[in-house]
Amino acid sequence: DGAPPRRSRHNRRSKTAWTTPSVYPRSPLRADSHGAAAEESAEDGAASDGVALSNSTVAVEDPAKSVSFWVFLMQPGDDRWKQSNMSFAGFKALAVKEEGVPNPRLIASHEMRTEELALLLEFEINESPDDEIFVVVSDSEEPLAVAIALHSLGWLGPMQVVIAGIIMSIVFGLIMTEVLHRTMAAMIGAAMCMIILAMQNRAPSLTKVVGWMDHGTLGLLWGMMLIVGITMRTGVFEWTGVMACKFSGGDKTKLLLLLCLVTAVLSAFLDNVTTILLICPVTCKLCKLVNIDPRAYLISEAIFSNLGGTATMIGDPPNIIIGNMLAEYLDFNAFLINLGPGVVITCPFIFYFLVWYFGDAVKGRLNVDIPKLQKMYPITDRGLLIKCMMVLGCVIMAFFLHPVTHLDPAWIAIMGAVWLLVAFDMHHCHEALMAVEWDTLLFFAALFVVVEGVGELGLLRFIAETLSGMVETVPVEGRQYFAIFLITWASAIFSAFVDNIPFTATMVPVMVQMVDKVDGLSIEPLAWALAFGACFGGNGTLIGASANIVMASKAEVEGHRITFIEFLRVGFPVMIISVAIVTVYLMCLNAMFWQSTAGL
């Protein structure tokens, strides 16, 4: 049944503790949707009074094989772990709870995939004055390296989840009330997280804090901001706006439909941040030409970028994370086949809601003279436009080829920006760099630190484990229906207020463990529920999705401020409507295809 169990005995008498992993030649990290490093495990859990948190780091010498292992906490006096003939299956059987029998407690289990070289696990340990014995059991034919260590959290340990919730509430309160600029609010939240971690004697290093920032998002934003800023000098956005007016026939509703359709289709195959960076300048210039308020059109575009990006594996960061972490179950076509129809069904309902909500702002006709506008706004620099179109065309083509090349979108955008800088003016690049919205980049960086910081304090894992516990209470025959409903709505609501990238990265391993431990569940339906919830939930608030923040920043540059409350009034109802529609859609698919094989 595999190799005999490797054992580690540890005497633990600390009151509240958290452990740090040992250093290995290969770091226990994996690449997320933008190529940034992300830990395989969920964030640290909450320590309660009399509870310790422990990490177990396991390194596999031969990554070519899949390895299963379980971590048990044996009771004092239970010597069954000493039996040399105890098999892997035998130890697994010990974890089955029997009334009146002092069985060992299963505190962690995992099956390491072939690409993993090391893994960081975290688990809670009850306070006890007696020796406690950790037993790591594996079916590996090769030796496993296991390290277990403890670190004192101090008096803040039992309250760290509550403190994390308070920090998030303060940050969102400052952003909603606009007492401070959102960049300052996020930076204050990041500083508060660092102070609490320092008080727990585990202040992260600067290298770790920088690693918390999603380099993929930041690099993509910087590169595309630069490309769009240089392209704007050619007059092509004004010219494109005039063409959009011409194709719409001067009808506001048709113009809104045209912009939303283009945004949704592009977002399905490009990153939705890239789509917004390309479409927002056109919309702003267009509305300025015809003298109308662009906010209704910009908000609608941000919403449809999140809807369209849900349809494919590469359209939205949560989908990329799900696709990468569940690669053995899902592929590109599976995303398109299962998510695409749900997006197509949802979009018409959302469009009609937006038309009803914005009313006269998107109804009626535009009083414009199209031939006159064409003469007033021609292309101003054809030479630069040719250079820009060449670079932009290559960048967009590389984005489309991502499923084949697997090149990081941020890397592509940065290379394109550097190439265009050289073609533009090698001696006056500071003029082009003025197009970069540095306050937006700082806001994203600080917000990533806040979310990862509260994750370190255990908030995200607390949420994920609470959802998992709720699913286990439902009878087996209705468990998958309830799990789909719960994950869809919970991920939507949390993604509206917590960045959906770390939330998705936390939920995926929890779902995998849930399917392994709980009868009546399959991983594919839960993955689609998480994808719909995380992506559609981004429409709930201004900070729910990166595309929303980029849209608001572009609008502010053009002199049209979109507040948190203004977006919330339209975005949250959109989220409710869209999530309700896809919930019915997923329930129908489950009844027709998935329920019969649930748990098999």
C-alpha positions as CSV (number, residue, x, y, z in Angstrom):
1,D,0.0,0.0,0.0
2,G,3.0,2.2,-0.1
3,A,5.9,3.2,2.0
4,P,5.7,2.9,5.8
5,P,4.7,6.1,7.6
6,R,7.3,8.7,8.4
7,R,6.8,10.0,11.9
8,S,7.6,13.3,13.7
9,R,7.0,13.6,17.5
10,H,6.8,17.1,18.8
11,N,6.3,18.4,22.4
12,R,4.2,21.6,22.2
13,R,3.5,23.7,25.2
14,S,3.1,27.2,23.8
15,K,-0.3,28.9,24.3
16,T,-0.9,30.3,20.9
17,A,1.4,29.7,18.0
18,W,1.9,29.9,14.3
19,T,4.6,28.2,12.4
20,T,6.9,29.3,9.6
21,P,8.0,26.9,7.0
22,S,11.6,25.7,6.6
23,V,13.6,27.0,3.7
24,Y,14.0,24.6,0.8
25,P,16.0,24.9,-2.4
26,R,12.8,25.2,-4.3
27,S,10.2,27.6,-2.9
28,P,6.7,26.2,-2.3
29,L,5.1,28.6,-4.7
30,R,3.1,28.4,-7.9
31,A,2.3,31.0,-10.6
32,D,-1.1,32.6,-10.5
33,S,-3.0,34.2,-13.4
34,H,-0.5,36.9,-14.0
35,G,2.6,34.9,-13.2
36,A,3.0,36.2,-9.7
37,A,3.9,33.7,-7.0
38,A,1.1,32.4,-4.8
39,E,1.3,29.9,-1.9
40,E,-0.5,26.6,-2.5
41,S,-2.2,26.6,0.9
42,A,-4.9,28.8,2.2
43,E,-4.0,31.8,4.3
44,D,-3.3,31.4,8.0
45,G,-6.3,30.4,10.0
46,A,-7.5,32.1,13.1
47,A,-6.0,31.1,16.4
48,S,-8.5,30.9,19.3
49,D,-7.7,30.7,23.0
50,G,-5.9,27.4,23.7
51,V,-5.3,26.8,20.0
52,A,-2.1,26.8,18.0
53,L,-1.6,27.0,14.3
54,S,1.0,24.8,12.8
55,N,2.5,24.4,9.3
56,S,3.9,21.3,7.8
57,T,6.2,21.7,4.8
58,V,6.6,18.6,2.7
59,A,9.1,18.4,-0.2
60,V,9.0,15.7,-2.9
61,E,12.2,14.5,-4.4
62,D,10.6,13.1,-7.5
63,P,8.1,15.5,-8.9
64,A,7.2,13.2,-11.8
65,K,4.8,11.2,-9.7
66,S,1.6,12.1,-7.9
67,V,1.9,11.6,-4.1
68,S,-0.9,11.4,-1.5
69,F,-0.2,12.2,2.2
70,W,-2.2,12.7,5.3
71,V,-1.2,14.4,8.6
72,F,-2.6,13.1,11.8
73,L,-2.5,14.3,15.4
74,M,-2.3,11.3,17.6
75,Q,-3.7,11.2,21.1
76,P,-1.3,10.6,24.1
77,G,-1.1,6.9,24.8
78,D,-2.2,5.8,21.3
79,D,0.8,3.8,20.0
80,R,-0.8,2.5,16.8
81,W,1.5,4.8,14.8
82,K,4.5,2.7,15.9
83,Q,3.3,-0.4,14.1
84,S,5.8,-0.9,11.3
85,N,3.2,-2.9,9.2
86,M,0.6,-0.1,9.3
87,S,-0.2,0.7,5.6
88,F,-1.3,3.9,4.1
89,A,-4.9,2.6,3.8
90,G,-4.7,1.5,7.4
91,F,-3.8,4.9,8.7
92,K,-6.5,6.5,6.6
93,A,-9.0,4.2,8.2
94,L,-7.9,5.4,11.7
95,A,-9.2,8.9,10.8
96,V,-12.8,7.6,10.6
97,K,-14.6,8.8,13.6
98,E,-16.2,6.1,15.8
99,E,-18.3,6.7,18.8
100,G,-16.4,6.2,22.0
101,V,-13.1,5.4,20.2
102,P,-10.1,7.8,20.7
103,N,-9.2,8.0,17.0
104,P,-6.5,10.3,15.8
105,R,-7.5,13.7,14.4
106,L,-6.9,14.3,10.6
107,I,-5.5,17.8,10.4
108,A,-4.4,17.9,6.8
109,S,-4.5,15.9,3.6
110,H,-3.4,16.6,0.1
111,E,-2.5,14.9,-3.2
112,M,0.5,16.7,-4.7
113,R,0.4,17.1,-8.4
114,T,3.3,16.3,-10.7
115,E,4.4,20.0,-11.0
116,E,4.6,20.6,-7.3
117,L,8.0,20.3,-5.6
118,A,7.0,21.5,-2.1
119,L,3.9,22.3,-0.2
120,L,3.0,24.5,2.7
121,L,0.1,23.3,4.9
122,E,-1.5,25.1,7.8
123,F,-3.7,23.6,10.5
124,E,-5.0,24.2,14.1
125,I,-3.7,22.3,17.1
126,N,-5.6,22.2,20.4
127,E,-3.8,23.3,23.5
128,S,-2.6,20.4,25.7
129,P,0.0,20.1,28.5
130,D,0.8,16.6,27.2
131,D,3.0,15.5,24.4
132,E,1.3,15.5,21.0
133,I,2.4,13.3,18.2
134,F,2.3,14.3,14.5
135,V,2.2,11.4,12.1
136,V,2.7,12.0,8.4
137,V,1.5,9.1,6.2
138,S,2.2,8.8,2.5
139,D,2.0,6.4,-0.4
140,S,5.2,7.8,-1.8
141,E,7.9,5.3,-2.8
142,E,10.5,8.0,-2.2
143,P,11.4,9.6,1.2
144,L,9.5,12.7,2.2
145,A,11.1,15.7,3.9
146,V,8.8,17.1,6.6
147,A,9.3,20.1,8.8
148,I,7.1,21.3,11.6
149,A,7.8,24.5,13.6
150,L,6.0,26.9,15.9
151,H,6.0,30.6,16.3
152,S,4.3,32.6,19.1
153,L,1.4,34.9,18.0
154,G,1.2,36.7,21.3
155,W,-2.1,38.0,22.8
156,L,-3.4,39.1,19.4
157,G,-3.7,35.5,18.1
158,P,-7.2,34.7,19.4
159,M,-8.5,38.0,17.8
160,Q,-6.7,38.1,14.5
161,V,-9.7,37.3,12.3
162,V,-11.8,39.9,14.0
163,I,-9.0,42.5,13.6
164,A,-8.7,41.6,9.9
165,G,-12.5,42.2,9.5
166,I,-12.2,45.6,11.2
167,I,-9.3,46.6,8.9
168,M,-11.3,45.7,5.8
169,S,-14.3,47.6,7.2
170,I,-12.2,50.7,7.8
171,V,-10.7,50.6,4.3
172,F,-14.0,50.1,2.6
173,G,-15.6,52.8,4.8
174,L,-12.9,55.3,3.8
175,I,-13.4,54.5,0.1
176,M,-17.2,54.6,0.3
177,T,-17.4,57.9,2.2
178,E,-14.5,59.4,0.1
179,V,-13.1,61.1,3.2
180,L,-9.7,60.2,1.6
181,H,-8.6,59.4,-1.9
182,R,-9.0,55.7,-2.5
183,T,-5.2,55.4,-2.9
184,M,-4.6,56.9,0.5
185,A,-7.3,54.7,2.0
186,A,-5.7,51.5,0.6
187,M,-2.2,52.6,1.8
188,I,-3.5,53.2,5.3
189,G,-5.1,49.7,5.3
190,A,-1.9,48.2,4.1
191,A,0.0,49.9,6.9
192,M,-2.4,48.7,9.5
193,C,-2.0,45.1,8.3
194,M,1.8,45.4,8.6
195,I,1.5,46.8,12.2
196,I,-0.7,43.9,13.3
197,L,1.6,41.3,11.8
198,A,4.6,43.0,13.4
199,M,2.9,42.9,16.8
200,Q,2.5,39.1,16.3
201,N,6.2,38.8,15.8
202,R,5.9,37.8,12.1
203,A,6.4,41.1,10.2
204,P,6.8,40.1,6.5
205,S,10.0,41.0,4.7
206,L,10.0,43.6,2.0
207,T,10.5,40.9,-0.5
208,K,7.4,39.1,0.7
209,V,5.3,42.3,0.7
210,V,6.3,43.1,-2.9
211,G,5.4,39.5,-3.7
212,W,1.9,40.0,-2.4
213,M,1.4,42.6,-5.1
214,D,0.0,41.1,-8.3
215,H,2.9,41.9,-10.7
216,G,0.8,40.7,-13.6
217,T,-1.9,43.2,-13.1
218,L,0.5,46.1,-12.4
219,G,2.7,45.2,-15.3
220,L,-0.3,44.9,-17.7
221,L,-1.7,48.3,-16.5
222,W,1.7,50.1,-16.9
223,G,2.3,48.7,-20.4
224,M,-1.1,49.3,-21.8
225,M,-1.4,52.8,-20.2
226,L,1.8,53.7,-22.0
227,I,0.7,52.2,-25.3
228,V,-2.7,53.9,-25.1
229,G,-1.2,57.2,-24.1
230,I,1.2,57.3,-27.0
231,T,-1.6,56.2,-29.4
232,M,-3.8,59.0,-28.2
233,R,-1.5,61.5,-29.7
234,T,-2.4,60.4,-33.2
235,G,-6.1,61.5,-33.0
236,V,-7.3,57.9,-33.7
237,F,-9.6,57.8,-30.7
238,E,-11.5,60.9,-31.9
239,W,-11.7,59.4,-35.4
240,T,-13.0,56.1,-34.0
241,G,-15.6,57.9,-31.9
242,V,-16.9,59.7,-35.0
243,M,-17.1,56.3,-36.8
244,A,-19.1,54.8,-33.9
245,C,-21.6,57.7,-34.1
246,K,-21.9,57.0,-37.8
247,F,-22.6,53.3,-37.4
248,S,-25.1,53.9,-34.6
249,G,-27.1,56.3,-36.9
250,G,-27.1,58.9,-34.1
251,D,-29.2,56.7,-31.8
252,K,-28.0,56.7,-28.2
253,T,-29.3,53.2,-27.4
254,K,-27.8,51.7,-30.5
255,L,-24.5,53.4,-29.6
256,L,-24.6,51.9,-26.1
257,L,-25.4,48.5,-27.6
258,L,-22.4,48.8,-30.0
259,L,-20.0,49.8,-27.3
260,C,-21.2,47.0,-24.9
261,L,-21.0,44.3,-27.6
262,V,-17.5,45.3,-28.6
263,T,-16.4,45.4,-25.0
264,A,-17.9,42.0,-24.1
265,V,-16.4,40.2,-27.2
266,L,-13.0,41.7,-26.7
267,S,-13.0,40.9,-22.9
268,A,-13.7,37.2,-23.7
269,F,-10.4,36.9,-25.5
270,L,-8.3,39.7,-24.0
271,D,-7.9,40.6,-20.3
272,N,-10.8,42.8,-19.3
273,V,-8.4,45.4,-18.0
274,T,-6.8,45.7,-21.5
275,T,-10.2,46.0,-23.1
276,I,-11.2,48.9,-20.8
277,L,-7.9,50.6,-21.4
278,L,-8.6,50.4,-25.1
279,I,-12.3,51.2,-25.2
280,C,-12.6,54.0,-22.5
281,P,-10.5,56.6,-24.4
282,V,-12.7,56.1,-27.4
283,T,-15.9,56.5,-25.4
284,C,-14.6,59.6,-23.6
285,K,-13.6,61.3,-26.8
286,L,-16.8,60.3,-28.5
287,C,-19.0,61.7,-25.7
288,K,-16.9,64.9,-25.7
289,L,-17.5,65.3,-29.4
290,V,-21.3,65.0,-29.2
291,N,-21.5,66.9,-25.8
292,I,-23.0,64.1,-23.6
293,D,-22.1,62.7,-20.2
294,P,-19.9,59.6,-20.7
295,R,-20.5,58.1,-17.2
296,A,-23.5,55.9,-18.2
297,Y,-21.5,54.5,-21.1
298,L,-18.3,54.0,-19.1
299,I,-20.1,52.2,-16.3
300,S,-21.9,50.0,-18.8
301,E,-18.6,49.1,-20.5
302,A,-17.0,48.1,-17.2
303,I,-20.0,45.9,-16.4
304,F,-19.9,44.2,-19.8
305,S,-16.2,43.7,-19.6
306,N,-16.7,41.6,-16.5
307,L,-19.6,39.7,-18.1
308,G,-17.7,39.0,-21.3
309,G,-14.5,38.1,-19.5
310,T,-16.4,35.3,-17.7
311,A,-17.0,33.3,-20.9
312,T,-13.4,32.0,-21.4
313,M,-10.5,30.8,-19.4
314,I,-8.3,33.8,-20.3
315,G,-10.9,36.6,-20.1
316,D,-10.8,37.2,-16.3
317,P,-8.1,36.5,-13.7
318,P,-10.3,34.2,-11.5
319,N,-10.9,32.0,-14.5
320,I,-7.2,31.8,-15.2
321,I,-6.5,30.8,-11.6
322,I,-9.3,28.1,-11.7
323,G,-8.0,26.8,-15.0
324,N,-4.4,26.6,-13.7
325,M,-5.2,25.0,-10.4
326,L,-7.7,22.5,-11.8
327,A,-5.9,21.8,-15.0
328,E,-6.4,18.0,-14.6
329,Y,-10.2,18.5,-14.6
330,L,-10.8,21.6,-16.9
331,D,-9.4,22.9,-20.2
332,F,-10.0,26.0,-22.4
333,N,-13.0,24.4,-24.3
334,A,-14.6,23.3,-21.0
335,F,-14.7,27.0,-19.9
336,L,-16.2,28.2,-23.2
337,I,-18.8,25.4,-23.4
338,N,-20.0,25.7,-19.7
339,L,-19.6,29.4,-19.1
340,G,-20.2,30.9,-22.5
341,P,-24.0,30.0,-22.7
342,G,-24.5,31.5,-19.3
343,V,-22.9,34.8,-20.3
344,V,-24.9,34.9,-23.5
345,I,-28.2,34.3,-21.6
346,T,-27.3,37.0,-19.0
347,C,-26.2,39.8,-21.2
348,P,-29.6,40.8,-22.8
349,F,-31.2,41.1,-19.3
350,I,-28.4,43.3,-18.1
351,F,-28.4,45.5,-21.1
352,Y,-32.2,46.2,-20.8
353,F,-31.7,46.9,-17.1
354,L,-29.0,49.4,-17.9
355,V,-31.1,51.2,-20.5
356,W,-34.0,51.4,-18.0
357,Y,-31.7,52.6,-15.2
358,F,-29.9,55.3,-17.1
359,G,-33.0,56.4,-18.9
360,D,-32.6,59.6,-21.0
361,A,-28.8,59.4,-20.7
362,V,-28.9,56.5,-23.2
363,K,-32.2,57.1,-25.0
364,G,-33.0,59.4,-27.8
365,R,-30.9,60.8,-30.6
366,L,-27.6,62.6,-30.9
367,N,-27.8,66.1,-32.4
368,V,-24.6,65.9,-34.4
369,D,-23.4,66.6,-38.0
370,I,-21.4,63.5,-38.8
371,P,-19.7,64.9,-42.1
372,K,-18.7,68.0,-40.1
373,L,-17.2,65.9,-37.3
374,Q,-15.2,63.8,-39.8
375,K,-13.6,67.0,-41.2
376,M,-13.0,68.4,-37.7
377,Y,-11.3,65.3,-36.3
378,P,-9.1,63.6,-38.9
379,I,-6.0,61.5,-38.0
380,T,-3.3,64.0,-37.0
381,D,-0.1,61.9,-37.1
382,R,-0.3,59.1,-39.7
383,G,3.4,58.1,-39.2
384,L,3.0,57.6,-35.5
385,L,-0.3,55.9,-36.0
386,I,1.3,53.3,-38.2
387,K,3.9,52.6,-35.6
388,C,1.2,52.4,-32.9
389,M,-1.0,50.1,-34.9
390,M,1.9,47.8,-35.6
391,V,2.8,47.5,-31.9
392,L,-0.8,47.3,-30.7
393,G,-1.6,44.7,-33.3
394,C,1.3,42.5,-32.3
395,V,0.4,42.9,-28.6
396,I,-3.3,42.0,-29.2
397,M,-2.3,39.1,-31.4
398,A,0.0,37.8,-28.6
399,F,-2.9,38.1,-26.1
400,F,-5.1,36.1,-28.4
401,L,-2.4,33.4,-28.7
402,H,-2.0,33.1,-24.9
403,P,-3.6,29.6,-24.9
404,V,-0.9,28.5,-27.3
405,T,2.2,30.5,-26.2
406,H,1.4,30.8,-22.5
407,L,3.2,34.1,-22.4
408,D,2.3,36.3,-19.5
409,P,0.0,39.2,-20.6
410,A,2.0,41.6,-18.5
411,W,5.3,40.6,-20.2
412,I,3.7,41.2,-23.6
413,A,2.3,44.6,-22.6
414,I,5.6,45.8,-21.1
415,M,7.6,44.6,-24.2
416,G,5.1,46.4,-26.5
417,A,5.4,49.6,-24.4
418,V,9.2,49.6,-24.5
419,W,9.1,48.9,-28.3
420,L,6.7,51.8,-28.8
421,L,8.8,54.1,-26.6
422,V,11.8,53.5,-28.8
423,A,9.8,54.1,-31.9
424,F,8.2,57.2,-30.5
425,D,11.1,59.2,-29.2
426,M,14.2,57.8,-27.5
427,H,15.3,61.1,-26.1
428,H,12.0,62.5,-24.6
429,C,10.4,59.4,-23.1
430,H,9.3,61.4,-20.0
431,E,6.5,63.0,-22.1
432,A,5.1,59.5,-22.9
433,L,5.5,58.4,-19.3
434,M,3.1,61.2,-18.2
435,A,0.3,59.0,-19.6
436,V,0.8,56.4,-16.8
437,E,-1.6,56.9,-14.0
438,W,0.7,56.3,-11.1
439,D,-2.0,56.8,-8.4
440,T,-4.0,54.0,-9.9
441,L,-1.0,51.7,-9.9
442,L,-0.3,52.6,-6.2
443,F,-3.9,51.9,-5.3
444,F,-3.8,48.5,-6.9
445,A,-0.5,47.7,-5.1
446,A,-1.8,48.8,-1.7
447,L,-5.1,47.0,-2.2
448,F,-3.2,43.7,-3.0
449,V,-1.2,44.2,0.2
450,V,-4.4,44.8,2.3
451,V,-6.1,41.6,0.9
452,E,-3.0,39.4,1.4
453,G,-2.5,41.0,4.8
454,V,-5.9,40.1,6.1
455,G,-5.4,36.7,4.5
456,E,-2.3,36.2,6.6
457,L,-4.5,37.1,9.6
458,G,-6.8,34.3,8.6
459,L,-9.9,36.1,7.3
460,L,-10.1,34.4,3.9
461,R,-9.5,30.9,5.2
462,F,-12.1,31.5,7.9
463,I,-14.6,32.4,5.2
464,A,-13.7,29.4,3.0
465,E,-13.9,26.9,5.9
466,T,-17.2,28.3,7.1
467,L,-18.7,27.7,3.6
468,S,-17.2,24.2,3.6
469,G,-18.8,23.4,7.0
470,M,-22.2,24.6,5.8
471,V,-22.1,22.3,2.8
472,E,-21.4,19.3,5.0
473,T,-24.6,19.8,7.0
474,V,-26.9,19.2,4.0
475,P,-28.2,15.7,3.1
476,V,-26.2,14.0,0.4
477,E,-29.0,14.0,-2.2
478,G,-29.2,17.8,-2.2
479,R,-25.7,18.6,-1.3
480,Q,-24.4,19.5,-4.8
481,Y,-27.4,21.8,-5.4
482,F,-26.7,23.6,-2.2
483,A,-23.0,23.7,-2.8
484,I,-23.5,25.3,-6.2
485,F,-25.9,27.9,-4.8
486,L,-23.7,28.7,-1.8
487,I,-20.5,29.0,-3.7
488,T,-22.0,31.1,-6.5
489,W,-23.6,33.6,-4.1
490,A,-20.9,33.7,-1.5
491,S,-18.1,34.2,-4.0
492,A,-20.2,36.9,-5.7
493,I,-20.8,38.9,-2.5
494,F,-17.2,38.5,-1.2
495,S,-15.7,39.3,-4.6
496,A,-17.6,42.5,-4.6
497,F,-15.7,43.7,-1.5
498,V,-12.6,41.6,-1.5
499,D,-10.4,41.4,-4.6
500,N,-11.5,38.2,-6.4
501,I,-7.9,37.0,-7.2
502,P,-6.8,36.0,-3.7
503,F,-10.3,34.9,-2.8
504,T,-10.4,32.5,-5.8
505,A,-6.9,31.2,-5.0
506,T,-8.1,30.5,-1.5
507,M,-11.4,28.8,-2.5
508,V,-10.0,26.4,-5.1
509,P,-8.0,24.2,-2.7
510,V,-10.9,24.3,-0.2
511,M,-13.2,23.0,-2.9
512,V,-10.8,20.3,-3.8
513,Q,-10.6,19.2,-0.2
514,M,-14.4,19.5,0.2
515,V,-14.9,17.1,-2.8
516,D,-12.4,14.6,-1.3
517,K,-13.9,14.6,2.1
518,V,-17.7,15.1,1.5
519,D,-19.8,12.7,-0.3
520,G,-22.1,13.7,-3.2
521,L,-19.9,16.5,-4.7
522,S,-18.0,16.8,-8.0
523,I,-15.3,19.4,-8.6
524,E,-16.5,20.6,-12.1
525,P,-19.9,22.1,-11.0
526,L,-18.3,23.8,-8.1
527,A,-15.6,25.3,-10.3
528,W,-18.2,26.8,-12.6
529,A,-20.1,28.2,-9.6
530,L,-16.9,29.9,-8.3
531,A,-16.1,31.3,-11.8
532,F,-19.5,32.8,-12.3
533,G,-19.7,34.2,-8.7
534,A,-16.2,35.6,-8.6
535,C,-16.4,37.2,-12.1
536,F,-20.0,38.5,-11.9
537,G,-19.4,39.6,-8.3
538,G,-16.9,42.1,-9.6
539,N,-19.8,44.2,-10.9
540,G,-21.1,44.7,-7.3
541,T,-18.8,47.6,-6.3
542,L,-16.3,50.0,-7.8
543,I,-13.4,48.0,-6.2
544,G,-14.8,44.6,-7.0
545,A,-12.9,44.2,-10.3
546,S,-9.7,45.8,-11.7
547,A,-11.6,46.9,-14.8
548,N,-14.0,49.1,-12.7
549,I,-11.1,50.9,-11.0
550,V,-9.3,51.5,-14.4
551,M,-12.6,52.8,-15.8
552,A,-13.1,55.2,-12.9
553,S,-9.5,56.4,-13.2
554,K,-9.9,57.1,-16.9
555,A,-13.2,59.0,-16.3
556,E,-11.5,61.1,-13.6
557,V,-8.7,62.0,-16.0
558,E,-11.3,63.3,-18.4
559,G,-13.0,65.3,-15.7
560,H,-15.9,63.0,-15.0
561,R,-15.8,61.6,-11.4
562,I,-17.5,58.3,-10.7
563,T,-18.0,57.8,-7.0
564,F,-18.2,54.5,-5.1
565,I,-21.9,55.0,-4.2
566,E,-22.7,56.0,-7.8
567,F,-21.3,52.7,-9.1
568,L,-22.8,50.7,-6.3
569,R,-26.3,51.9,-7.1
570,V,-26.2,50.4,-10.6
571,G,-23.5,47.7,-10.1
572,F,-25.0,45.9,-7.1
573,P,-28.4,45.3,-8.8
574,V,-26.6,44.1,-11.9
575,M,-24.7,41.6,-9.7
576,I,-27.9,40.4,-8.1
577,I,-29.7,40.0,-11.5
578,S,-26.8,38.3,-13.2
579,V,-26.0,35.9,-10.3
580,A,-29.6,34.9,-10.0
581,I,-29.8,34.1,-13.7
582,V,-26.6,31.9,-13.7
583,T,-27.8,30.2,-10.5
584,V,-30.8,29.0,-12.4
585,Y,-28.6,28.1,-15.3
586,L,-26.2,26.1,-13.2
587,M,-29.1,24.3,-11.4
588,C,-30.5,23.2,-14.7
589,L,-27.1,21.9,-15.9
590,N,-26.7,20.1,-12.6
591,A,-30.1,18.4,-12.9
592,M,-29.4,17.4,-16.6
593,F,-25.8,16.4,-16.5
594,W,-23.9,16.6,-13.2
595,Q,-26.1,15.3,-10.4
596,S,-26.1,11.7,-11.7
597,T,-22.3,11.5,-11.4
598,A,-21.9,13.6,-8.2
599,G,-19.2,12.2,-5.9
600,L,-18.1,9.5,-8.4
